[in-house]
Amino acid sequence: MIPADFDYVAPESLDEAMSLLASDEDAKALAGGHSLIPMMRLRVSAPSKLVDLRRVPGLRGVERENGHLRVGAMTTHHEIDAAGIGLASAAAHTIADQQVRNRGTIGGTLAHGDRASDMPAVLMALEGSVTAMKPGGESREIAAGDLITGYWQTVLEPVELITEVRIPVLEGYGYAYEKFNRRQEDWAMVAVSAAVKVEDGVCADVRIGLTHMASVPLRATAAEEALRGQPANAESIAKAAEQAAEGTRPPTDLNSSADYKHHLARVLCRRALTGAISA
Ligand SMILES: Cc1cc2nc3c(=O)[nH]c(=O)nc-3n(C[C@H](O)[C@H](O)[C@H](O)COP(=O)(O)OP(=O)(O)OC[C@H]3O[C@@H](n4cnc5c(N)ncnc54)[C@H](O)[C@@H]3O)c2cc1C
């Protein structure tokens, strides 16, 4: 389908982008366009104006600062993949195909709030956050776990822009990302991200993120608790992974039933934890 009519502007500063968004309540930010443009073509979204962030300086790149990585909102999935920043890179590598990874951005995927997107649950497992800015320069930090409130819903106000994503550097952790889909280079039917710190043969800390196991990204807290403090071996992992689907409410869709997703979560969790402790 053809989108409804819209205006297009490509501001050259963050201030300009902010005031353009503030001056028109139906305007929307445009990042990589790989979610917004398809939605406009389906007329699920019909913004009056697209405010393209491509020319806004300072929104791109990965920098290390005081135990954190600062990732600009306009950093593409490909750039994150190439940056070699652990779990986030492993997940970025599985997003769609090279064309989508060259255009799609971390800020766009987090603001979009798709329950099948890879990055939201990864950022939750890493206990990261986003910085959101309002016109006038006031900004707030939103924990990854508080950002997405439902399918395509976030706590972001229409005038707020994500400017950067903060990812704690997890020293001494192994990690793995396991994603299951019907076709290669597709959204996850289910995905599990794991980061585990092993000290003296014991799982000292365990972080597990679940993608597409509810309308929001989740942590597999029961499985995390079951493995924390246990020996880092196959038996403890198998026991913990059995609890991966606890408290989840996966949507039944054309690809799979909720029951099948429960099964996938347990299998992928075992694989991801095994990968993380062997990394
Ligand atoms: C064929 C195909 C396959 C895909 N497969 C996957 C996959 O396997 N896994 C996956 O995770 N994703 C997948 N995607 C989605 C892809 O990752 C998109 O890049 C992503 O969802 C949106 O990022 P974007 O930069 O394109 O954002 P856009 O489409 O430009 O914007 C999306 C939404 O976010 C808002 N927005 C954008 N930037 C900001 C910002 N800085 N601050 C506030 N709001 C902002 C926009 O206004 C819009 O509402 C796929 C897409 C396609 C087309």
The ligand as an SDF file (V2000), in Angstrom:
LIG
                    3D

 53 58  0  0  0  0  0  0  0  0999 V2000
   12.6100   -7.5200    6.8780 C   0  0  0  0  0  0  0  0  0  0  0  0
   12.8490   -7.0590    8.2890 C   0  0  0  0  0  0  0  0  0  0  0  0
   13.2870   -7.9840    9.2060 C   0  0  0  0  0  0  0  0  0  0  0  0
   13.5220   -7.5860   10.5330 C   0  0  0  0  0  0  0  0  0  0  0  0
   13.9650   -8.5210   11.4390 N   0  0  0  0  0  0  0  0  0  0  0  0
   14.2250   -8.1370   12.7060 C   0  0  0  0  0  0  0  0  0  0  0  0
   14.7620   -9.0600   13.6560 C   0  0  0  0  0  0  0  0  0  0  0  0
   15.0420  -10.2250   13.3650 O   0  0  0  0  0  0  0  0  0  0  0  0
   14.9590   -8.6200   14.9080 N   0  0  0  0  0  0  0  0  0  0  0  0
   14.7060   -7.3130   15.2980 C   0  0  0  0  0  0  0  0  0  0  0  0
   14.9300   -6.9850   16.4590 O   0  0  0  0  0  0  0  0  0  0  0  0
   14.2210   -6.4190   14.4150 N   0  0  0  0  0  0  0  0  0  0  0  0
   13.9820   -6.7880   13.1410 C   0  0  0  0  0  0  0  0  0  0  0  0
   13.5260   -5.8620   12.2450 N   0  0  0  0  0  0  0  0  0  0  0  0
   13.2600   -4.4770   12.6980 C   0  0  0  0  0  0  0  0  0  0  0  0
   14.5430   -3.6440   12.5930 C   0  0  0  0  0  0  0  0  0  0  0  0
   15.4330   -4.0380   13.6060 O   0  0  0  0  0  0  0  0  0  0  0  0
   14.2710   -2.1370   12.7260 C   0  0  0  0  0  0  0  0  0  0  0  0
   15.4760   -1.5480   12.4300 O   0  0  0  0  0  0  0  0  0  0  0  0
   13.8670   -1.6460   14.1050 C   0  0  0  0  0  0  0  0  0  0  0  0
   12.7310   -2.2520   14.6150 O   0  0  0  0  0  0  0  0  0  0  0  0
   13.4980   -0.1610   14.1040 C   0  0  0  0  0  0  0  0  0  0  0  0
   14.6410    0.6000   13.9810 O   0  0  0  0  0  0  0  0  0  0  0  0
   14.7060    1.7730   12.9470 P   0  0  0  0  0  0  0  0  0  0  0  0
   15.9900    2.4750   13.2450 O   0  0  0  0  0  0  0  0  0  0  0  0
   14.5040    1.2580   11.5850 O   0  0  0  0  0  0  0  0  0  0  0  0
   13.4990    2.7160   13.4570 O   0  0  0  0  0  0  0  0  0  0  0  0
   12.3500    3.4430   12.6330 P   0  0  0  0  0  0  0  0  0  0  0  0
   11.5880    2.4780   11.8180 O   0  0  0  0  0  0  0  0  0  0  0  0
   12.8920    4.6470   11.9420 O   0  0  0  0  0  0  0  0  0  0  0  0
   11.4540    3.9480   13.8630 O   0  0  0  0  0  0  0  0  0  0  0  0
   10.7170    3.0370   14.6510 C   0  0  0  0  0  0  0  0  0  0  0  0
    9.9420    3.8180   15.7220 C   0  0  0  0  0  0  0  0  0  0  0  0
   10.8290    4.3910   16.6920 O   0  0  0  0  0  0  0  0  0  0  0  0
   10.7310    5.8150   16.7240 C   0  0  0  0  0  0  0  0  0  0  0  0
   12.0980    6.3130   16.9030 N   0  0  0  0  0  0  0  0  0  0  0  0
   13.1500    6.0400   16.0920 C   0  0  0  0  0  0  0  0  0  0  0  0
   14.2760    6.5520   16.6370 N   0  0  0  0  0  0  0  0  0  0  0  0
   13.9130    7.1520   17.7950 C   0  0  0  0  0  0  0  0  0  0  0  0
   14.6270    7.8380   18.8160 C   0  0  0  0  0  0  0  0  0  0  0  0
   15.9580    8.0090   18.7660 N   0  0  0  0  0  0  0  0  0  0  0  0
   13.9350    8.3120   19.8840 N   0  0  0  0  0  0  0  0  0  0  0  0
   12.5860    8.1370   19.9740 C   0  0  0  0  0  0  0  0  0  0  0  0
   11.8580    7.4880   19.0350 N   0  0  0  0  0  0  0  0  0  0  0  0
   12.5210    6.9970   17.9640 C   0  0  0  0  0  0  0  0  0  0  0  0
   10.0770    6.2060   15.4030 C   0  0  0  0  0  0  0  0  0  0  0  0
    9.3730    7.4370   15.5030 O   0  0  0  0  0  0  0  0  0  0  0  0
    9.1500    5.0230   15.1720 C   0  0  0  0  0  0  0  0  0  0  0  0
    7.9770    5.1660   15.9380 O   0  0  0  0  0  0  0  0  0  0  0  0
   13.2980   -6.2300   10.9230 C   0  0  0  0  0  0  0  0  0  0  0  0
   12.8570   -5.2870    9.9720 C   0  0  0  0  0  0  0  0  0  0  0  0
   12.6330   -5.6990    8.6760 C   0  0  0  0  0  0  0  0  0  0  0  0
   12.1840   -4.6710    7.6730 C   0  0  0  0  0  0  0  0  0  0  0  0
  1  2  1  0
  2  3  1  0
  2 52  2  0
  3  4  2  0
  4  5  1  0
  4 50  1  0
  5  6  2  0
  6  7  1  0
  6 13  1  0
  7  8  2  0
  7  9  1  0
  9 10  1  0
 10 11  2  0
 10 12  1  0
 12 13  2  0
 13 14  1  0
 14 15  1  0
 14 50  1  0
 15 16  1  0
 16 17  1  0
 16 18  1  0
 18 19  1  0
 18 20  1  0
 20 21  1  0
 20 22  1  0
 22 23  1  0
 23 24  1  0
 24 25  2  0
 24 26  1  0
 24 27  1  0
 27 28  1  0
 28 29  2  0
 28 30  1  0
 28 31  1  0
 31 32  1  0
 32 33  1  0
 33 34  1  0
 33 48  1  0
 34 35  1  0
 35 36  1  0
 35 46  1  0
 36 37  1  0
 36 45  1  0
 37 38  2  0
 38 39  1  0
 39 40  1  0
 39 45  2  0
 40 41  1  0
 40 42  2  0
 42 43  1  0
 43 44  2  0
 44 45  1  0
 46 47  1  0
 46 48  1  0
 48 49  1  0
 50 51  2  0
 51 52  1  0
 52 53  1  0
M  END
$$$$
